[in-house]
Every structure is written in C-alpha cells, then in structure tokens.
Amino acid sequence: MENVKFSDAIKKGNWKTRLSILISGFGNITRKQYIKGIMFLAIQVLFWVFFIRFGIQYIQDLGTLGTSTLNQVWNEADQIYINTPGDNSMLILLYSIFVIAIAVVATFLHIVGIKSAYTAQVAIENGGKPKTFKQDLKDLFDKNMHTTMLGLPSVGVLAFTVLPIIFMICLAFTNFDRNHQPPGNLFTWVGLQNFKDVFYSNASKSHTFTRILGWTIIWAIFSTFLNYLFGMIVALMINKKGIRLKSVWRTCFVIAIAVPGFVTLLFMSKLLADMGPVNTLLQNWGLIDSPVKFLTDPLLAKITVIVVNLWIGIPYTMLITSGILMNIPADLYEAARIDGAGPVKQFMKITLPYMLAVTTPYLITQFIGNINNFNAIYFLTQGAPLTTDYYQAGKTDLLVTWLYKLTVTYQDYNLASVIGIITFLVCSIIALATYNVTATKQKEEMFG
C-alpha cells in the first residue's frame, strides 16, 4: 500500500475500489479486511457528524467573522437589562481553522483508505491475499516503525505549533485590535491593509517599523560578532602557552554563565539607572556633574545594551571556541612562524578561517537568536527611552519586544501578527542565504 499511487487507484480501480471514494472502507470490507474497513468507515462517519453538528456553523461565518454583536435588551417583567449573546469573531476564526485542520486530516485518511482498497485489489488480481489487520499491525512495529514513531509527534506539532501559527497569520489580515474586542465588538477581514500600514500607508507605523528593523539588524550584528570575536580572543589568551591557572580563568567565566541572564540584566538596569549606584559614585567622586544617561539617552542606551550583552555572551563563545582552538594543528602555526607571520597574521590566516568553517551554523543560530533576543532588551531597558516619534515603542525596542508590547500592553493583535510574520521572513531569508554560501554547506554536500 505504501507504494501505490492515488491516481492509479482512481484510474485502475474496479467498482469496489471506486465505491470507496464515496463510502470509505467499502473496498476493504468487501475483500474481508473487516477491521481496517470498519475503521476507515468509522472515521468518515465521525467526521461528517462532527462537521454537521459543530463545524459547519463556524465555517459558514468564516467569510464575515460574525455579524451580530452582544446586545442589551430591556426586560419589562424584571425591570433589568439582559445581555443577549452575539457572535465571537475570535472563536469563529479559531474553530474554523480547527475544523479545516480536521477536514484535511480526514481527507488524508480517506485517501489512505482508497489506496488500501486498491492495494487489496492488486493483491487479489496477482493471485495473493490482502494483508490481514494483524499483519498491518505487525508492520507498524517492523518495517513501518518510522511511521509509528513519528505519528504522535506529528499530531503534537500540528496541534500545538502549526495551528497556532496559522491562527496568528490569519490575524494579520483582520482589524483585531483594542477597538475590536469580541464578543462586545467584532473584528473582520481587512486584506493587506495592515501590511500596507507597516510599509507605507500609515506614516507613524511605517516610520516605527523601519527604524526598529534597522536597529534590530544593527543590534544582531554587533551582539553576534563582538561576542564571537572577544570570546575567541579570551579563549586564545587562556589557551596560550605559558598562561598559568587556566582552569581558574575558565571557572571565572563559567560562573558568569551560572547566574541566570535575566538576573544579571535586572541588576545592571538598577546599577546603571540615572539615580543608580554607578552615577551616585561618579558624582560623589567628582568625576561627573550630572548623571550619565546610560539607559535614558537614545544613543547611549543602545551602546549600553550592546556592552552589557557582551558580559553575558562572551563566556558562552569562550567555552565553545576553546575546544575547537585546541584541535587546530600546531604544525600550521609553526610553519607560519617560520615564514615570518606574526600573531595577527596567524589569527587572520589560520585561526579565524578554521573557526568560521566549523562554527558557521553556530554563528547563524546566534544571529537569529539575537534578532529575537527578548530578554536582553526587555529586562535591561524595557525598550526605553520612550518617544512620541514611534508608534507604541521605545528607542531600544527590537521587533520582538515591540511585538510583545503590541500584544500584551496595547492589544493591537493584528499589527503584532504582521510584525511576527515579517520577523520570521527576515530570519528565514538571512539564515538560508548565509548558510547556502558558507563552506560548511559545501562540505556537507560532500557527505550527501
């Protein structure tokens, strides 16, 4: 059954097989595969019962996402207002997606049933017998073990990852914001209007998006490559011959990792506040007349978050690169020294190319992770300093922290969905484009 084509079942199937298109499992039942046939028939019956009694009421409202709102009706007998329930746009959209997903799964199983009926037909035509249910069950734990093992995880991914993502994408094409909160107020489809607002139609939103996108890319570049470079330099210094107490130095950096990152960020936010300990000490020592605005000046705040992130990121890179550096053949450095290459040239011609060839996937992961580095910004500055130039965002907000504010604080779910989609596209394009031109990808194809 695994190798038959659905088109062959339709073209070459006999009347029993073709009747399975209308009555799922008919071809199996008539060929004495009773358990399998009854299972396919039960799935078909259950789906139609589910669709008629539950699904159709939401599917028919999917085009409008509801028309009647919550109303209050005066009750003369009791002399009170009674709330009459209306439509709920969010539930209509959510349940409609769920019904469509169930329909897709049911259709897939129906096709499997038709192919199963055709497989039984071919087996009989070739003088054999169709597989019994016991044999099929045995195959699931033998040659089809991969299907058995991947079945439950696939259902979990569909239910808890794919469907929420589809729901989020759908919200990007609605006007679901603070002014359209069901069930009191309905939201509806607006097409590409939200995307137009972000790119050019709405001056405030488009200005905010372009500035935050630019800062997000700058942040990701500096946070990734400065951590990588300084982490590698620290690893080189620790691993250098003649350095004593190497384990002690490594332990110092490991301790920095042991402290949860958000604790460090919250501590630094208090330490660098305008009236925090750092500014207080500097003023008491007479080094400054007024507080240094580490977190409240737009430019200085961006520099501060990059520097603070170095404290968190360098130890990770140091640990990763230490093991790789020890595997670089010492003969390469010896030959370079004989040819007159100094430490800097050795680093640029030997160490760095070797490291990049091995750690490119790590660099890509770190870069994408920094684009979505919520903690580093939110716990340190909360996106501040605030500004009226931006739409519901601050000067240090990344796309991901702006998305968080739009969702949790301002209930602009439609705009947040648009930002989420754009962030995903940016990350995907950068990751795929970068990886496909690296030496790591080319070496991987050697083993394909």
N, C-alpha and C positions, 0 to 999 in steps of 0.2 A: 504493500500500500504506500510505502514511503516514496517509491519511485514513479508511481503513476501520475499522469497529468490530469488536471481537472478538465481540460479541453478534450482529451481522449475519452474521458467518462461521458461527456455530453455527446460527442460525435459517434463513438463506437459502442456506447452502452445499449443494451437491449431494453425492452419495455419495463422490466423490473428496476433496472438501474435508473432509467429516466424518470420513472414514477417517484423515485427517491427525492427528486427535486421538489416535488410537492409534499410528499409525506416522508419526512426524514426517517431513515432506518428501515423503510419498506424493503429495499433490496437485500438488506441483511436478514430481516425476519423471514422472508420467503426463501432464503437459502440456508435456513436453520441456524443462523447466528443470532439466536433469540436475545441473549443478554445484551449484546452490542446493539442490536437493532432497537430494542426497547429503550436503551439509554439515549440513543440519538432521538428517538421519538419523544421521550420524556423532556429532553432539553428543548425541543421545538415547541411542545405544548406549554411548558413552563414559561418560555419566553413570550409567547403570544398572550398568555394570561397576565403576565407581568406588564406587557406593553399596553394591553387594552384597559386593565384596571388601574394602572399607575402612570405609565409612560406617556400615553397619548395626550393627557391633559396638559402636560408641560411642553411637549413637542409642538402642539398647536399654538402655544403662546410664545414660542421662541422668536418669531419674527418681530413681535412688538415688545416682548419682555413685560407684558401685563398692561392692562388698560384701566382697571378700577382701583382706586386708592382707598385707604382707610377713612371711613366717614363716621360722623356722629349723628344719630337720629334721636329726636326727642320722643320720649315715651310718656304719653299723657297719663297713663294709669299710675305709673310710679313717680312721675314728675322728675325724671332724670334723663340725661343723655346716655345712649347706649352706643358703644362702638360697633360698627359693622365691619367685619374683616374684608380686606381687598386683596389684590394681587401682591406678590412679593417678587420683585424683579430678580433679586439675588438667588432665591430658591428656584425660580423658573430656569435661570441660566445654569445653576449648579446641577439641578436634577435632569435638565435636558442633556447636558454633557454626559452625565452618568448613564442615562437611557441610551444615548448614541453609542457609548462605550460597550454597554451590554449587548446592543444590537450588532456591533462589529464582532464581538466575541462569539455570539450566537451564529452569525453568518459564517465565521471561520469554522466552527464546529459542524455546521451544516455541510460545508464543502468537504470537510474531512469525512463526513458520513457518506456523501455521494462517491468520493474516491474509494472508500471502504467497500461500498456495494460493487463498484466496478472491479476492484481487486478480487472480490469473491467470484464475480462473473468470469474473469480471466482464468482464475484457478480451476474452475469447473470446466471451462472450454478446453483447457490443456490436460484434462483428464485427472486432475487432482481434487483436493478437497479444500474448502475455505478454512482458514485458521479458526480454531475454537477460541472462546474467551479466555480459557486457561492458558493457551499458547500466547495470546496477545499480552496477557498479564505477565507471563514469564519474560517476554521480550522487553517489557518495560524495565525489568531489573537485570537485563543482559545487554543485548546489542543496542537497545534504545534507552540505556541508563542515563545518557546525557539529557534526553527529553524529560525524564522523570525528575532529575536533579534540578533542572532549570525551570521546571514548570511553576513551582510555588514562588521562587524569587521573581519570576517574570510577572506573576499576578501582583506581587507586592510592589514592584516598580510601576506597573500600570496604575494601581490604585493610589499609591502614595507619592508618586513622582510625576508621571505623565499627565494624569487627570488634573492635579493642581496647576501644573504648568499651562495646560490648555485653558483652564479657567482664568488664570492670570492674563494670558494672551487675549482672551475674549474681552476682558475688562478694558483693555487698551482701546477698544473700538466702541466704548459706551461713554456716557456722561456721568458715571458713578462717582460723585464727589460729595462734599459736605451738604450741598443743596439738594441732592437727590438720594436720600437715605430711605430705603424701604424698611417697613411697609408704609410709613407715613407718606413718603414721596417715591415715585417710581423712577427708575432710570431706563434709558433706551439706547438704541444703536445710533452712533453718530459717524460711522465710517472712519475715514482717515483724518478727521478734524483734529484729534489730539496730536497726531504726528505732525500735522501742518503747524499747529501752535508751537510745538517744540522747535521746529526747524526754521520757520519764517513768519507764520501768521500772527502770532502773539509776541509783541516786542519784548515784554518782560520775561516770558518763559524762554524764548529763544536766546536772549542775552544771557540769562542764567545758565542755560544748558551749555552754550559754547564756552563760557568762562569756566564752569565746573568741569567740563570734559577736558579742557586744556590743562587745568590744574591737576586733574586725576592722572593724566598721562605723565606730566612732569613729576608728580609725586611717585608714580610707579617706577619711572626711570631712575630717579635719584635713590629711592629706597632700595631698589633691587641691586643696582650696580655699585653703589657705595658700600652697602653691606657685603656684597660679594668681594669687592676689591680689598676692603680693610680686613675682612675676615680671612682672606687668603694671606695678606701681609702678616697678620698676627700669627697665623699658623706657620708661616715661613720663619718668623722670628723665634717661635717656641721650638721648632724642629731644627733650628740651626745648630751646627756642631759647636760645642763649647758652652752652650747655654745650660746652666745648672737648674735643678729643681723643676724640670719640665712638667712633672705630674702636678706640682703645686700650682703652676701657672694655668694649666688646663683646668684644674679644680676651681680656681677663681672664676673662670668663665662659665663653668658648669653651674656654679652657684647662682650666677645671674640668670641662667635658664630656669633653675629650680623655682624661682619666685614667679608666680603667675603674672603674665604680661599685663593684665588689666590692673593688678595691684600696683605695679611699677608706674603705669600711666596715671592712675589716680593720685599716687604720691607725687609725681612730677607736676601734675596740674596744680596741686596745692603749693608745692615748693616754688613754682615759677609764677604764681599769681602776682598781680600788681602790689598787693599788700602782703605777699608771702615772705617766708624766711630769707630767700635769696636777696630780694630787693631791700628788705629791712636791714640785713647785714651790710650790704653795699652802701646804703645810706648812712648807717652808723659809723662805718669806716671812712666816710667822707669821699668815697670814690664816685658817687653819683649824687645829683641834687634832687632828681625826681625819679620815680620808679621806671625801670626798663620794662616796656610793654611786651614781654615775651609772648603772651597769649592774646593780647588785645590789639596789637598793631597788625594790619593785614599781611605785610611782607615778612615782618619778624616772626609772626605766628607760624607762617609756612616754613620758614627756616628752622624754627624751634621743633616742629613736629618731625621734620626730617632728621635732625640731630638726635632727638630723643629716641627715635626709632632705631638709630644705629646702636644704641645701648642694648636694645632688645634683639636685634638681628645679627650683629657681628658674632656672638658666641655660637649660634647655630651654624653659620658658614664656616667658622673656625673648626668646629668638630667634623663637619662633612669633608672639608678640604684637607684636613690633617692626614687622614688615611690615604687619600689619593696622592698627596705630595710624597709620602714615604714610598710609593710604588714607582715613582719616576726613576728610571735607571740612572745611577750615579755616573755611569760612563759618559752620558750626554753632557753633564756639567764639566766633567774632567776634560773632555775634548774641546768644549767651548773655552775653558780657561787656557788651554794650550794655544788655541787660535787667537787669544788675546781679548776675548769677550769679558766685559765687566759684569757686575751683579745686575745692573739694569738691563743690559742686553740679554743676559741669560734669562731673566724673568720674561722679557718680551718675546724671545725666540723659542724658549723651551717650556718654561713653567706655564705661562698663560695659554699658549695653544693647546698644550696637553690637558690642562684643566678644562678649557672650553669644550674640547672634544668629548670629555667624559661627563661634564656637568650641565650640558646644554638643556636636557629635559628638566633638570632642577631649576635652572635659571628661568625657563619658560613658566614653570609652576609658580615660582616666587613672584614673577612679574604679574601674572594673572591674580595671584593671591593678594598682591599689593593694590591692584586696581580695586579689589573687593575688601580691602583691609578696614573693616568697620571699627575694630577696637582702637587702633592707633589714633584715629581722629576723634571718635566719639568720647572716649574716656579721658582724652587729654584736653580737647578744646570744645567738645560738643558742636563743632562746626563754626565756632566763633572766630573772629568778631562778626557780629550780625551787621547787616547793611540793608538799606532800603533799595539798593540797586538790584538786588537779587530777589527772585520770587521764592519766598519761604525757605531761604537757605543763607548760610554764612560764608565768609571768605575762605575758610579751610575745609568746607564740606566737599567730600568726594561724591561721585554719583551714587554710591551705595548708601551713604549717610543722608544724602538728600532724599533718596527713595524712602528711607526709614522715616524721616520727618513727614514726608508727604502722606505716608500711610498711617502712622501712629498718631501724629500730632494734628495734622490738618485734614485727614480723611479724604485726600484727593487720590482715590484709588485708581482712577483712570490714568492720570498723569504718571503715577508711580509705576503702573504697568508698562507704560511707554518707555520710561527710563530703564526698567528692568530688561525689556526686550533689547533696547539699544546697547545696554551694558553687556548682555550676552553676545550680541553680534560683534561688538568691539573685541571682546575677549577671544571669541572663536576665530575671527579673522587674524588677529595678532598671533595667536598660538599656532594655527595651522600654517600661516605664511612663514613664520620664523622657523618652525620645526622642519618644514619641507626643504629649506635651503641650507640646513646645517649638515655638518659632516656626520653627525650621529644618525640622521635619516639615511644617508648614503651607505654607511657601514651596516645599518640594519638590513638593507636590501641585499647585502652580500649573503645573509643567512636565510633569505626568503626561499 
